[in-house]
């Protein structure tokens, strides 16, 4: 049997001030985010799931709960699934506004391929691969879900698919409550990637 490890991005967070929350605890799902989590849990019933792992951050744990309940599993907290660190954490952060307007911030933007503002991409890939194989082992030969965050999921996919780490954040294919699935071969190695948006109908409209 060749299992698949499904990386689920958490649902929408209640964040009316548009703060870059990063690794901060205490950020919880909005009502729509909770509905997203329930929708993905129902969608996941098509799979035989042997393990549910989640980032330690509250928004990921809340997203994992209905999924774990749907498969009668306990959530396994895995530190490797945490959000990437970022020097702008806790600040308002939008393109063309907020923290980016201040010259004191510009020194953190000099090496986007590393990146210079946070956890190196290479480190993200290494820990997310470790989480993937931990999920594989925990599931015992069947599928697993790992609830994480947009950037680490996208960087892992980019590495597996051979893309450069330098990218435009607005073009990441990793929407809220989306599922990026890594398909493993008989030897347990990654042989392909697929992507799904089971909660697409719940995504907020772009302004």
C-alpha positions in Angstrom: 0.0 0.0 0.0 1.3 3.5 -0.9 0.0 6.1 1.5 -0.5 9.8 1.0 0.4 12.5 3.5 -2.1 15.4 3.3 -0.8 18.8 4.5 -3.7 20.9 5.5 -3.4 24.6 5.9 -5.4 25.9 8.9 -8.7 27.7 8.5 -9.4 31.4 8.6 -8.2 33.2 11.7 -10.1 36.1 13.4 -7.7 38.9 12.6 -9.6 42.1 11.7 -6.4 44.3 12.2 -4.4 42.3 9.6 -1.6 41.5 12.1 1.2 39.2 11.0 0.7 36.7 13.9 3.5 34.3 13.0 4.3 32.0 15.9 2.2 33.8 18.4 -0.2 31.8 20.4 -3.8 32.9 21.1 -4.8 33.4 17.5 -8.0 31.5 17.0 -10.2 30.5 14.1 -13.1 32.8 13.0 -16.6 31.3 12.7 -15.8 30.8 9.0 -12.5 29.2 9.9 -14.3 26.7 12.1 -16.7 25.9 9.3 -13.7 25.4 7.0 -12.3 22.9 9.4 -15.6 21.0 9.6 -15.9 21.0 5.8 -12.4 19.5 5.4 -13.1 16.9 8.0 -16.2 15.7 6.1 -14.2 15.8 2.8 -11.5 13.6 4.4 -13.9 10.7 5.0 -13.1 9.5 1.5 -9.6 8.5 2.9 -8.5 5.8 5.3 -6.6 7.9 7.8 -4.2 6.5 10.5 -2.8 9.7 12.0 -3.5 13.4 12.5 -0.5 15.6 13.3 -0.7 19.3 14.0 1.4 22.4 14.6 1.3 23.4 18.3 -0.2 26.8 17.4 -3.9 27.3 18.4 -5.3 27.9 14.9 -3.8 24.6 13.7 -5.0 22.7 16.7 -8.5 24.0 16.2 -8.4 23.0 12.5 -7.3 19.5 13.5 -10.0 18.8 16.0 -13.0 18.0 13.7 -10.6 16.0 11.4 -9.3 13.9 14.2 -12.8 13.4 15.6 -14.0 12.3 12.2 -11.5 9.4 12.2 -11.6 8.7 15.9 -8.0 9.7 16.4 -6.0 11.7 18.9 -4.1 14.8 17.6 -0.3 14.3 17.6 1.3 17.7 18.2 4.5 18.0 16.1 6.8 21.1 16.5 8.2 20.7 13.0 4.8 21.8 11.6 5.0 25.2 13.2 4.8 28.5 11.3 8.0 30.0 10.0 9.6 32.6 12.3 9.5 36.2 11.0 11.0 39.4 12.3 7.8 41.3 11.5 5.7 39.1 13.7 3.1 41.1 15.7 3.1 44.0 13.2 0.5 45.1 10.7 1.9 43.7 7.5 0.3 44.4 4.1 2.0 45.0 0.7 2.4 48.8 0.3 1.5 49.7 3.8 2.2 49.1 7.5 5.6 48.0 8.5 7.0 48.0 5.0 6.8 51.8 4.9 9.5 52.2 7.5 13.1 52.4 6.3 14.3 50.6 9.5 12.5 47.5 8.1 14.3 47.5 4.7 17.5 45.8 6.0 15.4 42.7 6.6 14.4 42.6 2.9 17.8 42.5 1.3 18.1 38.7 0.7 14.6 37.3 -0.2 16.1 34.0 -1.4 17.2 33.1 2.2 15.0 34.9 3.4 16.6 37.6 5.4 13.4 38.4 7.4 13.0 35.0 9.0 13.6 31.3 9.2 15.8 30.1 6.3 13.9 28.2 3.6 16.3 25.3 3.8 15.5 24.8 7.5 11.8 24.9 6.7 12.2 22.2 4.1 14.2 20.0 6.5 11.7 20.2 9.3 8.7 19.7 7.1 10.2 16.6 5.6 10.8 15.3 9.1 7.1 16.0 9.9 6.1 14.2 6.7 8.0 11.1 7.5 6.8 11.2 11.1 3.2 11.3 9.8 4.0 8.4 7.5 5.4 6.3 10.3 2.5 7.2 12.7 -0.2 6.3 10.2 1.1 2.7 9.8 0.8 2.3 6.1 -2.3 4.4 5.4 -2.9 8.1 4.9 -2.2 10.8 7.4 -3.1 14.5 7.8 -0.6 17.1 9.0 -2.0 20.6 9.8 0.4 23.4 9.3 0.8 26.9 7.8 0.9 28.4 4.3 4.6 29.2 4.0 6.1 25.9 5.3 3.7 23.9 3.2 4.4 25.9 0.0 8.2 25.8 0.6 8.1 22.0 1.0 6.1 21.7 -2.2 8.4 24.0 -4.0 11.4 21.9 -2.9 9.8 18.6 -3.9 8.8 20.0 -7.3 12.2 21.6 -8.0 11.1 25.3 -7.9 13.3 28.1 -6.7 12.6 29.3 -3.1 12.5 32.9 -4.2 8.8 33.6 -5.0 6.0 36.1 -4.9 3.9 35.4 -1.8 0.7 36.4 -3.6 1.2 33.5 -6.1 1.4 30.7 -3.6 -1.1 27.9 -4.3 -2.1 27.3 -0.7 -5.3 28.9 0.2 -7.0 28.7 3.6 -8.0 25.1 4.5 -6.4 23.8 1.3 -4.8 20.4 1.1 -1.4 19.8 -0.5 -1.0 16.0 -0.7 2.4 14.2 -1.0 2.0 10.8 -2.5 4.5 8.1 -1.5 5.7 5.1 -3.4 6.1 1.6 -2.0 9.4 2.4 -0.6 8.0 5.4 1.4 9.5 8.1 -0.8 7.7 11.0 -2.4 6.6 10.3 -5.9 4.2 13.1 -6.6 2.1 16.1 -5.3 -1.5 17.0 -5.8 -3.6 19.9 -4.5 -7.2 20.4 -3.5 -9.4 23.1 -2.0 -12.3 21.3 -0.3 -13.5 24.6 1.4 -13.1 26.8 -1.6 -16.7 27.9 -1.4 -16.0 29.4 2.0 -13.0 31.5 1.0 -13.5 35.2 1.6 -13.9 37.3 -1.5 -10.8 39.2 -2.7 -11.2 42.9 -2.5 
